[in-house]
Amino acid sequence: DSFPKTDATLATLWTTAFAALRFSRTRRKFYFMQDYESLFYPAGSINALVEATYRFGFRGICNTRGLLDTYATLGGEAEYFDPCIDPSIFYPPSVPKSGKPAMVFCYARPGHPRNCFELLAAALMRVKRSLGENVRIVAAGADWDPATYGLDGVVRNLGLIGYSATGDLYRACDAGVVLMMTRHPSYLPMELMACGALVVTNRNPYTGWLLQDQENCLLSETSASAVADTILKGLSDSELRSRITSAAQETVRQYSDWDRECEKIYRYMVAVS
């Protein structure tokens, strides 16, 4: 009751939706759906609580059209925006990559089940056994010791790196591997595409609006052998890699205008009575 009246209330994580539900001194309530957060947890109490928040009746602001479809199936009204990249950071290299050893980037976060770290680790071991000194594998996204996971000599983990430095890293790579088991593709595939790296990721019907197999990326089934074989295919076939990365840069050009997307969401929010 001590809060002033507001024009809008915006929940930005499932836990905040419960506070927004109880807050009545506002004209409009919105839910920023960053991802399908119920899949962050095993089936059970927390998973059920998260999904319940999507039925609170808030207007949704959905981070991709795939999440808009999800919100709508749960009975909600929403608008979506397309994720965008910063073209001043993510752009192709000025000179062609040197060739050997091949450089592979991996988004590796042991503490986030949705990124399938165990599956990824097993796949990377297979890739290293196959190519040996002809491949260098680097990881980023979280601080962890490769030796703890049997990856010493297989992966060099860079940990958490600055946002502006990621562009230089991606431009140095021939391929980037990102596994995501929720309904958002992550921003990394788009950033890797913009930097000229071949994207290898998992099949996911909710991210097909962006990720097209053999066209702007390589999609893999979710097993260690399948992911490893897809990485090896992308590294061994330079013509395929060149064709896909060229098409990927064309794809990502349409996702580089944050002002346009923010204006779209602003107009949606002020139109809600």
N, C-alpha and C positions, 0 to 999 in steps of 0.2 A: 504493500500500500504506500510505502514511502517513495516508490519510483514515480517519476513524472509520466504523464501520458505520452505515448509515442505514436508515430504514424505507422511504424512497422516493427515487428519482432521477427528475428531471423535465427532459427536453430541451425547450428553448423556441425553438430555431431549428435549421434543418437541420444546420448545422455542429456544434452541440452534441450532436447525436444520435450522432456518431462517438465522442465522449468518453464518452457514456453507455453505448455498446455495450461499451467496454473496461472499464468500472467494474463490478466484481463484488461489492463489499462493500455490497450493498443487497438489500432484500427484494422490491422492486417497481420496475419501470421504466415511466415514462409519457412520452408524446410530446404536448406541447401544440401542436396543429395550428392555428396562427393563420390560415393561408390555405393554398392549394395552392401552395406556394412554388416548385415546379419551373417554374411559369409566370412566375416573375419573371425567367427567363433564356431566351435563344434555345435552340432545340433543339440539343443538343450535350453536351459532357462535363459541365458543371456541372448542366445540366438532368437528365442521367441520374443523377448522384450524388445530387441531391436526391430524386428519385423512389425511388432505392434505399433511402433511410433509412426510407421508409414501410413497408418490408418487413422491418424489423429485429425485429419481434415485440413491440414495446412496446405497452402499452395506450394507446389514443388518448384525448385530451381535445380535443374538436373545437369550434371557434368557429363554430357554426351546424350545423344538421341536414344541410345540403348537403355540408359537409366530412365529416360522419360517413358519409354515403353513399359519398363518394369513398374514405375510409379503408377502408371495408368491402369495396369492389370490389378493393382491393389486398391483401385477405386479413387485415386487422387487426380487432381487437376494440376498441370505443371507446364513449364516452358523449359527448353534446354538451351545450352550454349555449346559450341564446339571448342574443345581445348585448342590453344594456340601456342606457338613457339616464338621465341624472341630471335628474329633474324639477325640481330647484331651479335649474337652469341653462337647461334646454330646455323652454319652455312658450310658449303662444301670446301674441300681443300683446294688451294690454288695450284698445286702440282699433284700429279698422280702418286698414289702410294707406291712405296719402293718394291713391294712384292714379298720376298721371304726375309725372315720368318713371318708367317701370317700372324696378324694381331687380332685377338678376339676379346671383346669386352663382355662381362657378365654382370647383371644386376643381381647381387647375391646378398640376401638378408636372412640369416638363420632364425631370427626371432619373429619372422612374419610368415606364417604357414602359407598364405596365399601366393607367395613367390616360389614355392616348391624347391626349397634349398636342397633337400636330400636328393631329389630327382636330378636337379641340376648338377650337383657335385658328382654323382655317379656318371652322368653324361660327360662331364669334363674329363674325368679319369680316362674314359674310353677314347676321347679325342686326343688326349696327350699320349696315350699308349700307341695310337695309330700314327701320329705325326711327329712325336718326339721333339727334337730341337727345331723342327720346321714350323712350330707354332708357339706363340707366347699368349698366355691367357691372363688377363687382369680383371679384377673385380672391384666393385665399389658399391656403396649404399649403406654400409654398416661396418662397425669396427669388430673384427673377429680374426682369430689366428688360424691360418690354413692348417697348421700342424694339428690343431684340435680336431679337425674333421678329416684327417688323412689326406689333405691336399697340399702338403709341403712339397715343393718342387713341381707342382701342377699349376697352382694359381698364385699369383701375387695380388694380395688384397690391398687396395689403396685406402680403404675405409671411407670415411665421410670427406668429400672434397667440396670445395667452393663451387657455387652454381656457375660462375663465369668460367671456371676451369674445365667444366665438363665438355664444352665445345671442342677444346683442343684435344682432349682425350678421345672423343668420338671420331674426330677427323683422322686420328692416327690409326684407327681400327679398320680392319677389313669387314668384320662382322660384329654385331651386338646381339646378345641373347637376353631376352626378357620374358620370364614366365609369369603369368598373372591369371589366377583362377577365379577372380571375381568378375564383375560385369563392366569394368572399366579397363581400357587397354594400357593404362599408365601413360604418362607423358613421354617416357623414354623412347618408345618406338618412333614417335614423331621427331624427336630431337636427333636420334640416330639417322633417320631418313634424311633430314636436312643436312647432316654432316657427311653424307655419302657412304655411310656404313650399311652393310646388308643386315636387315632385321630378321632374326630368327625368333619365333615366338610360338605359343601353343594355339591350337584351334579353339575358338570360343564363339558361339553363335551371336553373342551380344556385342562383339567388337568387329563384326563383318562390315560395318559401315566404313571402317578405315582399313582394316588389314585384309588384303586380297592375296591369296596364295599364288605364287609364281608370277604375280604381277608387280606388287610393290614390297613383297616380303616372302619369306618361306615359312609356312606353317607346319607344325609338327604335332603328331600324336603325343600324348603325355606318358611316355615311358623313357627310361634312360637310353635305351638303344635307339629309339626313334629320334630323340633330340640329338644324340651324338651323330647319327647318320645324316640328319638334316644339316647340322653344322658342317660336317665333312663335305657334303654335297656342295654347299655354298662356297666353301673355300677352294674346292678342287676345280670348279667350273667357272673360270674367269669370265667367259662370255655371258653365262647366265647371271652372274653377279653384277656385271656391268649393265646389262639390260634392266635388271630389277632395280638397282640403285638409281639409275637414270629416271625410271618411271616413278620411283618413290619421291624423288625431289620434286617432280611435277605434282604429285599428290599433296605434298606438305605445303606447297606454295599457297594453297587456299586456306591454310590454317595458321595465319601469321598476323591477324589483325585483331588484337585484344580490344581496341576501342570499339570496333563494330559489334563484337559479341557483348561487351559491357553495356553498350547503348541498347541493344536488343533486350537484355534482362532488365535494365532500368525502365524501359517503356512498359514492359510486362508488369513490373511491380507497381508503378504509379497508376496503371489502368485498373488494378484490382480495387474494388470498392470496399 
